[in-house]
Each structure stands twice: as structure tokens, then as C-alpha cells.
Amino acid sequence: MKKKKKKKKITNPKMQENTPKKKDNGLNNLIINIILPAILLMKGAKWAEKLGLQLTSVHILLIALALPVGYGLYDLLIKKEKNFVSVLGFVSILLTGIVGVFELPTEFIAIKEAAIPFIIGCVLLISNYTSYPLAPKFLYNDDIFNKKVINAHLNDAEELQLKKNIKKASFYLFLSFILSAILNYAVAKYFVTSPAGSEAFNNEMGKMSLYSYPIIVVPSMLIMIAIIRYIYMSIKKLTGLTSDEIFMFNQ
């Protein structure tokens, strides 16, 4: 009797390419980018003194800033994840370090905090009138919406209407970034008043980072949810699909 040959299991490289990447943990992001740097800025000098380390306020500032910088570089170099917003975030941290190291006027912090979201908002708005609009990548992408199913239930007129609605949603997103810029400026002016490079400056920067989350980030997230809901309601009205069919979360 002839022995049956075992079939070799062939792996499809295309299937491996389509394997979804493990998404970043939002809690890790929050801890490394906001909470730990803020705690270091507020408590770092006292901890260094207790440990007998001769660290200046500038050293503490640079150590605290190294955490989000290192995390951002990990995303860029190891995970190969890069985007326009990440680059601006890196620039924001770099500018904060420059203000602290060179002891520039604290007004630069408020200007910098307002400039970043303002620039993002303006770039999104301007791109809306080019061949490569950026806002849909945030608002109407394959991670959130089941675009294949949605497109299959749209005729030409309905597809055009959806594009108009997404363009309108993009303008709402621009307004949210302008609001964020105003709030950033107000929070920075309120909290950061001491000379750059001092221990008080670091402490105020830490407080600003912590308070900016409930004052700025949470409202911005709620606005984003409202914008996504607006797009969802538009799709539902145009296609008659259910939420399970529209969103990718349920796939």
C-alpha cells in the first residue's frame, strides 16, 4: 500500500499582508504622552533631590519631553506609522524644549500651543479645495465605515450628495481645531507664567498638560463623535442601511 503524502500547507503572502496590524493602546498613549511627562515636570525636581541627583530644571524638562518624543519615534521608525499630525506633535514638543532650554519668554508657549491646532485646521480646510482633501481620511475612512457596502447602495446623485455632506463635515472639523487653538492659548496663558527653565515653569507645564485633557481633549473628542454621527446619519438617509452594515466595528 502506498502511503498518502501529506499536503504542504501553503501560506499566501497576500493574506499575510492583509493581516490587520495591532492597533495602539489608547491608555498607553495617554500615560506616556500626557500623564508621565506631567508628573515628572511637577515632581521630578523633588525626586532628584531625594535621590541625590544634581539635575537642573532644564534637565527635568528634557527628560519629561523625551518620553513622548521616544514614543513618537517608536511609531515612526519601528511601527512605520507616520502622518502629518504626528509630525506636528513632534514639532510641538521640540518647540517646548527650545523655549525651556534657551529660557525664551513664556508667551511663546501660549503661541505654540495655539499654533499647532490652528495649522492643522487650516491645512485640512485648504486641502478641501484641492484634488487631495485630507479631512475624509479622518472622518470617512475604512477603519470606521464599510465603504464597499455603502458605495454599492449609492447611485451617482446620492454619491455626490454624500461627498457634499462630508465636505460640510470637514468644515465642522476645521471649526473644532480653531476652538482647540483658542482653548490651548487660554490654558497656556493661565497656567504658564513663570520664567522658562525654572522649577516653577516645569511645574506649571505639568499642570497645563494634565488640565488640558479635560478642558481641551475631551470636548474635541465629543465634537469629533458628533461629526462622525452627522456623516452616519447622512449615509443612513441616503442608503437605508443599518448601523451594523454602515460601521466596520460590527464586521
N, C-alpha and C positions, 0 to 999 in steps of 0.2 A: 504493500500500500504506500502510495506517495503522500508524503507529509504536505499539508497545506502551508503555503508560505504566508507569513504574516504580512499584511499590507502596512507599508510605512505611512505614518501619519505626516501628511504634508501641510506645512503651515503656510498660510497665504500671507505674504508680506504686506499686501494691501489691507488685509484685515488688521494686521498689527499696527499699520499706520493710522487706521480709523479708531483704534482703541482710545477712548477718552482719557485725557490727562487728568491726573488727580488735582482737583481744584484746591486753591489755597484756603487754609483755615482762617476764617474771619477773626476768630478770637486771637490767634497768634499775631495777626496783622495789627489788631488793636493794642495788644500788650507790648509788642516790640516797637511799634511806631509812635505810640502815644503814652501809654502808662509808664513803662520803664524809663524812658528819657525824662519824663516829668518828675518822677520820684528821684532820679539821680540829680537832676538840677536843683531840687528842693532840699535833699538830704545828703547829697554827695560830699559836700564840704565837711559836715559833721562826722560822717562815716570815715573820711580820710584822716581827720584829726584823731579819732579814736584808735585807728589802726596805725597811727604814727607815720602816715604818708604825707610828704610835703607836696601837696597838689594845690595849684592856684585855681582861682575861679575859672580861668580860661581853660585849664586842663580838664576840669569837671565838665565844662560846656562841650569841649571836643569829644570827650568820652561818651556823653549823652547823645550827641549828634551822630556818633559812629554807629549806634545801633540801627537807626532807620536807614543810614547810608549803606551799611553792610547788608541789611535785608534787601534793599533795592538792588544792589549789585548782585546778590544771590539770584534774584529773579531774572536779571538781565543776562548774566553770564552762565549760570548753571541751568536754570529752568527755561532759558531762552524766551522769556516773556518780557516784551518791551512795548511801550506805547507812549503817545505824546504826553498824557497826563503824568506818567511815571517820570519822564524826563523833567517836566516842570516841577514835580515834587522834589527831585534830586537837586535842582537848581535852587529851590526854596530853602532847603536845608543848608546848601553851600553858602547862600547869602547870609543866613542866620549866623553861621560860623564866622564869616568875614566881619560882620558887624561886631561880634563878641571879641574876636582876636585883635582887630585893629581899633577897638573901642570907638566906633563911629557913633554919631548921635542916635538916640533910641527912636527918633522919628522914622528912621529907615526901616525898623521892624514893622511899624504900622503900614508904611507904604508897601513893603514887600508882601505882607500878609494880604493886603487888598489887591495887589497887582496880579498875583498868581491866578485866582479865580476869574478876575476881570479879563486876563489874557485868554484863558481857556474859553470863556463865554464868547468873546469877540471872534476867536478863531472858528468856533462852532457856527456862529451866525454867518460869518463871511463865507465859509465853505458851503453853506446852504445855497448860495447863488453861483456855485461852480459845478463842474461835472463830477466832483468827488465830495459830496456832502458827508461830513463826519458824524453829525448827530444821529442818523439812523443806526450807526454802529453801536451806539449806546442804548438807543430806545427800541429799535426794531431789528433784533439780531436772532441768529439761530439758537442761541442759548436760552432765550426767553420764549420766542414764538415758533410754532411749527409752520414755517413759511411755505413748505411744499404743499401742505393741505390747504392753507389759506389761499395761496395763489391758484390752486385748482378750482376754487369756488368763486373766483372773481372774473367778471368779464372786463373788457377794456375800459369801459366807463367807470366801473367800480374800482378798478386798479388805479386809475387816475385820481379818483376821489380819495382813496386811501393814501396816496402819495401827498396829496394836498393836506390831509389831516396830520400826517407825520411831519410835514413841513411846519404846520402850525404848532405841533407839539415841540418841535425844535426851538421855536421862538420862546415857548414857555421855559424850556431848559436854559436858554440864554438868560432869561429874567431871573431864574433861580441862582445862576452864577453871579449875576450882578448883586442880588440880595446877599449872597455869601461874601462878596467883596466888601460890601458896606458893613456887615456884621464883623468880619475879620478886622477891619480897620478900627471899629469901635472897641472891640475886645482888646486889641493890642494897645490902643491908646489908654484904655482904662487900667490894664494890669501892668504894663511895662513902662515904668517911669524913672528907674534908677540908671546910673551910668553903665554903659556896656562894659563887660569884663569884670564887673563887681559880683560879689556873692549875692547881693540883693537882686541884681539883674537876672542871675541864674534862677533864683527863687521865683521871681515874677514870671520868667519864661515858662517855668514848670507849671505854675498856676494857670497861665494862659492856655497851655496845651490841654490841661485837664478840663478847664471850663469851656474851652472851645467845642468840646464834643457835644455836651447837651445844648449849648447855645447855638451852634452852627451846624454840626454834622447831622444831628437828629432832625431838625427842621428840613435840611436839604434832602435827607432820605425820604421824609414824608412827602415832600414836593415831587421827588422822583417817582414814588409809588403812585401819586395822583396822576402824573403824566402817563405812566405805563397803563393805568386804568383807563385813561382817556383813549389811548390807542386801542386797548382791548375792546372798549365799548363801540368804537368805530368799526373794528373788524367784525364784531358780533352783529352789528346792524347791517353791514354790507353783505355778509356771508350767511348769517343764520346759524353759524357753528356754535357748539357749546364750549365752555371754558376748557374741558378736557381735550377737545380737538384743537383749540387755539394755542394753548400753552404747552411748552416742552416739558414742564415739571411733571406732567402726568404720563409721559411717554415711557 
